[in-house]
Amino acid sequence: MSYPQTLEKLVESLCRFPGIGPKTAQRLAFFLLARPREEVVSIARAMVEAKDKLFFCSNCGCLTEIEPCALCRDSRRDRGLICVVQEPRDVLVLERTGQYHGLYHVLHGALSPLDGLGPEELRLPHLFSRIKENNVREVIIATNPNVEGDATAAFIARLVKPLGVTVTRIAFGLPVGGDLEYADDLTLSRALEGRREM
Amino acid sequence: MTERSFKTDALVLLSRPLGEADRLVTFLSWDRGKFTAVARGARKTMSKLAAGVELFTYGHYQFYRGRNLATLTGQQVKEHFHYFRDHPELYPLGLYLAELAGSVVSGEGPAPEICNLLLEGWRRLIEQPDPQLFLRAFELKLLDFSGHCPHLNGCLQCGSAAASFFSPRQGGLLCGDCGHAADRFTVQPGTVALARRLLKAPLQQVKQIRPQGGQSHELGRLTGTFLRYHLDIGESRALSLLKLFK
């Protein structure tokens, strides 16, 4: 038996979400149908509102509703410190730690020739102009610890160091709660390199 | 390939994010050629698969083959080529070697020579005083192993030793009398000798070879046009990034 056309359209639309297959989409569709109309309207409205109101801050590249974003406007934040991350969601993750009080710069990706991502696509020229104009004293590179992220970090470091700015990379090591025996050689060797005195 | 689970030594040619936390990984294996597998949860920090599915990795892998793609179930890294992470100018070159090796292996048949060549290429790239010459040596050897080696010993039509033209479409050298191919271009005897030397020498000896002025550039034209014609390899995306690193 085929579903009514409206239901099929809903399932198809939900299938477009990442990680959602036809089965999950079907389950979500039936969940929505079982909820009161007001609740479904509020979910749909939240999606449209987010799409309409959110954009990337022209200064740091974070998601924001106001230009410049709250992080860039906050006068309590250390303006001599810029943390470079790959994606806007990485900002939220770092903010959750409550340990960092500087500014951010979102690249929106990492150097990846096969995906056509070069320095121009990564907002790197904008990073360099921010460093030059704002007396930045340290750039913390927090790109992902994979080949693309590390190559991007090395590339940024090479261009930023001549500007007289300290360039640091977030530490590598073992995840909290992990067993040593399952750690790979590269992670272990980097953890040993980055050991600290107790 | 009937068994559902299998083990193999392989090189990681490509690794892309998939879904929320997975990776889609293209492997080049000694006994099973080129294939793609899913590494579930490989982007999570606690994943036991994460280290083995990074680009520029050589390891021993275990897979389970379901109805569609194979799924990676275990890995043991044998060699990580860390230096690509710290030398951004070598990163596109390493990618280019992977791109080339992947382009000559199409199915899941054994590819021991191509695997050995790529592994050796990744090992030796860091030592090269002239990485471009190393790429040319790699390209020539790859063409040789894949059965597309250009004819570099005299005119391919009459056998004359005085062959001073190269035609990618004809597949090698031509003398002035035989070759009237539209795509032919002049090559110096020194460039041909260099190409022959690079074909014979093992990759670890390439760093000792010193080309003379202009030979390296001419050889680049020779291999580039030949690769484009015979293997349908267009402008490499990896090499296009190299220009930006300079």
Chai-1 contact restraints between the chains, C-beta under 6 A:
chainA,res_idxA,chainB,res_idxB,connection_type,confidence,min_distance_angstrom,max_distance_angstrom,comment,restraint_id
A,G19,B,G19,contact,1.0,0.0,6.0,A-B,restraint_1
A,G19,B,E20,contact,1.0,0.0,6.0,A-B,restraint_2
A,P113,B,P92,contact,1.0,0.0,6.0,A-B,restraint_3
A,P113,B,L95,contact,1.0,0.0,6.0,A-B,restraint_4
A,P113,B,R237,contact,1.0,0.0,6.0,A-B,restraint_5
A,P113,B,A238,contact,1.0,0.0,6.0,A-B,restraint_6
A,P113,B,L241,contact,1.0,0.0,6.0,A-B,restraint_7
A,L114,B,R237,contact,1.0,0.0,6.0,A-B,restraint_8
A,G118,B,L241,contact,1.0,0.0,6.0,A-B,restraint_9
A,G118,B,L244,contact,1.0,0.0,6.0,A-B,restraint_10
A,P119,B,L244,contact,1.0,0.0,6.0,A-B,restraint_11
A,N146,B,E54,contact,1.0,0.0,6.0,A-B,restraint_12
A,V147,B,E54,contact,1.0,0.0,6.0,A-B,restraint_13
A,V147,B,L55,contact,1.0,0.0,6.0,A-B,restraint_14
A,V147,B,R85,contact,1.0,0.0,6.0,A-B,restraint_15
A,D150,B,R85,contact,1.0,0.0,6.0,A-B,restraint_16
A,A151,B,R85,contact,1.0,0.0,6.0,A-B,restraint_17
A,A151,B,P88,contact,1.0,0.0,6.0,A-B,restraint_18
A,A151,B,Y91,contact,1.0,0.0,6.0,A-B,restraint_19
A,A154,B,D86,contact,1.0,0.0,6.0,A-B,restraint_20
A,A154,B,P88,contact,1.0,0.0,6.0,A-B,restraint_21
A,F155,B,P88,contact,1.0,0.0,6.0,A-B,restraint_22
A,P175,B,T45,contact,1.0,0.0,6.0,A-B,restraint_23
A,P175,B,M46,contact,1.0,0.0,6.0,A-B,restraint_24
A,G178,B,M46,contact,1.0,0.0,6.0,A-B,restraint_25
A,Y182,B,K48,contact,1.0,0.0,6.0,A-B,restraint_26
A,D184,B,A51,contact,1.0,0.0,6.0,A-B,restraint_27
A,D184,B,V77,contact,1.0,0.0,6.0,A-B,restraint_28
A,L186,B,A51,contact,1.0,0.0,6.0,A-B,restraint_29
A,L186,B,H80,contact,1.0,0.0,6.0,A-B,restraint_30
